[in-house]
Amino acid sequence: MSVTPPKERIWWNEPVPKSELAWVIIAFVWGLVMFFAMVFWHMYGEQNLSNEAYRITAEQYSAKTEAMVEKYQVREESGYPVVHPPEGEDIYLIARLWQWWPILELEKGKSYRLHLSSLDWMHGFSLQPVNINVQVHPDYEMVMTIKPTTTGEFGIVCNEYCGIGHHQMLGRMYVVDNGGS
């Protein structure tokens, strides 16, 4: 019940006041501006990575990752394998309670196809301090092309709550300059 109901109960036949019509037009135009700004920012803002997603089982993804580790492992750190694949290779990173596996070592200026998947729950891949954020779902393989532009050690943080050990789910990625860039 309105405080001052219209005299006519058929309100949709009432003329729309010009001030209200102006606000509707402003809201519509602003919505269009925001929509095209998102499209522009995605294409030219160099922040959001375009990616692909494929259905996969945990067993299939684990086998692909283990094959990559066996082929490109260069050393071990704290019980984790460190892999250094050549340019253009598909690289795999597993999210599982409560770890990122393996440690990746990439070369500056070289392109790679990064594959991400979870073997158990939903996790969040956050590469710091670059601020790349991707949700990592079980039974899906997220694939994106990356080309590191800065050398150093980068942290991988899970930014989706995944259980009691969530705060300890940290990983590493190294980017090295082998003189070719």
CORKAHU-V86452 format. One record per pair of residues at least 12 apart in sequence whose ideal C-beta (glycine too) atoms are under 6 Angstrom apart, sorted by the first residue. I is the first residue (numbers start at 0). GAP is how many residues later the second one is. Records with the same first field share a line. If there is no record, write none. Layout:
I=GAP + GAP
This chain:
48=95
50=91 + 93
51=91
52=87 + 89
53=87
55=85
57=61
60=56
63=28
64=27 + 29
67=24
68=12 + 14 + 33
71=12 + 13
79=22 + 23
80=21
81=21 + 23
82=19
83=21
86=23
89=23
90=13 + 21 + 23
91=23
92=23
93=25
94=23 + 28 + 41
95=23 + 24
96=23
97=67 + 70 + 71
99=56 + 71
102=69
103=69
104=69
105=42 + 69
106=69 + 71
107=40 + 43 + 67 + 69 + 73
108=72
110=34 + 36
111=34
112=30 + 32
113=30 + 32
114=26 + 28
115=20 + 26
116=24
117=18 + 20
120=41
121=15 + 38
122=13 + 35 + 37 + 39
123=34 + 35 + 36
125=31 + 33
126=27 + 29
127=27 + 29
147=27
150=24 + 26
152=21
153=19
155=15
